[in-house]
Amino acid sequence: MGAVTTGGLDTTELAGRLAPHLQALRPGAAVRRLERLPAGLSGITCVAELDNAADLDRIIVKVAVAGVPPTKNRDVLRQARMIELLRAWGRVPVPSVLFTDAGTPPHVPPLYATEFVTGESTEPLDDEQVPDLPGHPELRQRYLHAAAVLGTLHTMPLDHSVTTASAGPAESPGDELGKWARVFAAVPEDLRGGAARCEELLRQRIPDTGPVAVLHGDYRLGNTICRGGAVAAVIDWEIWSLGDARCDLAWLLHLSDSSSPTARRTLAGVPTRAEMITAYTSARGVEVHGLGWFDALVLYKRAAATALIVKHNRRSPAPDARKERAAEVIEPLLDAAAQALTESE
């Protein structure tokens, strides 16, 4: 294949790194084409089209960013370890890891490759580019299955292999709040809205940590690949961690709520909150209590993440007007969080 540079990625160099691994998998296999995908925020994700690879006509390659240490969410090999553990456990659908390459970071970043899982990956309430979704006959089943898969994930045994792969202690609800408070402290004043008041209300009501579970960290329908009415694979494990399972569940419920300030449309067929919780608890085998604080935390987190996106957009040589307009939802999100906390008293 010819040399192509896409978003700082030299595809010829990457194809050269993939070559020996492909030969080990399928002798004679070679990369025909590499395309960068708009997936993940802390690494580069590509689809590699292959020649002479029998059943492996395409694979997914995840590469850490070159030039910076591959730590925390940039540690792609940590992501691969969790996917391998889940695959071995066999109860949560994930792609199979085909190979890993440690590289010589930071200049030659680590990478891993997985099988290409066919299906659809969309965020229905946020993806205005998928016009057929309002009449999608399987939308309801996808949401409910995603909730059940999350409930199953939260039953994964925390054995030595999992705790070792986590490379850090379990995070408490207070830790999660602190993470997003630091984000707000680092954005311009005009992007903070009522963040200080909301943070104070959250800190006054921090709950005790519930049973620790493996958390995906950004669990939503857009981070799954679906076929028909079922989740075929859970993807994007960049920020997995150990922590209170209600953090994951509240995030999924928020991204499934068409009344949220960030939802761009309403859709027929989306299950109710109660139905999503029932699907989750049925799979997990335990009831969930005390979700209110986590619902508010999610709104605060979404506001902080939006503020960070706007901040980075403003620093771009070519700012995106749509990303700047996203600032309009920060204050409504914070207001909704504060209201949820005060109404729960």
C-alpha positions, 0 to 999 in steps of 0.5 A: 500500500502507498504511504498515507498520513491521516491525522498524524498517522503514517499508515505505511509505518503502521502496516509495516508493524502489523505485517509480522503479526499478520504473517503469524496469524495467516501466512501470506496476509497483507494490509491492503488499506488502512482507514482511521475511524472517529472512535475514542479520544485517547488513541487512534482506531483504524480498520485494516482491510486485508488481502490473503487472510482467509476469514480475516478480511478486516481487523480493528487496530487500536494505537496509542498516541505517539510522543506521550507515555501510554498511561491511564486511558492512553494505555491501550495494552491495559484495554486489551488485557480487559477485553481478553479477560472478558472474552475468557470469562465468556459472559459479556460479548467483546471482540477477540484480541488477535495480537498486541505489540508493546512498541517502544514508547513513547516514540513507537506507541503500543497497539493491539488488534481485534476481530472486526465485528459486523453490525451497527454502532450508533447513539440513537438520541444523539445521532441525527445522521441516522434517519431510519431509527425512529421506525427501527423495529429492534431499537427497544430490544437493543436498549434492553439488551444493553442494560442486561449486558451491563448488569452481567458485566457488574457480576464479573468476579474481581479475581487477581487477574482483574485487580492486577489489570486495573493497575489502580485501586477502586474509585469511590463516588467521591473520587469520581466527583473529584475527577470532574471537579478538576475538569471544571477548575481547568476550563474558562470561567464562562464555561462553569455556569453553576458548577461550584454550587452543583459541586458543593451540593454533590459533596454534601451528599456523597453516598457510601461506596456500593459493591465494587464492580468492573466499570466500562466508564462510558457505557452506552448504546454508541459504544456497542455493536448491535445486530438485530435487537442484540448487542454483539460486542461492547467496545471502547474500553479506554476508561474501564476501572473498578468502582461503584456500579451505579456510576455505569448504570446512571450514565447508561440511563442518562444516555437513554433519556430523551428528556435530557438537555443533551438529547437531540431528538425523541424516538419511539420505542426507547424503553422507560427508565424503569424498564431499563433498570429492570433489565439491568437488575434481572441480569445482575441479580440484585436490586439497585438503591440510591441512584439519585445522587449518581443521576445528578453526578452524571449531569455534572459529569456531562456538563464538565465533559462538554466544557472541556470539549468547548475549551479544546475547540476554542484552541483549535486553529479551525474551531468547529461552530457546532462544538462551540454551540454545545456550551449552551447545554452546560448551564441546563445540565448543571441546573438539572443536577442541582434540582435533582439533588435538592428535590431528593431531600 
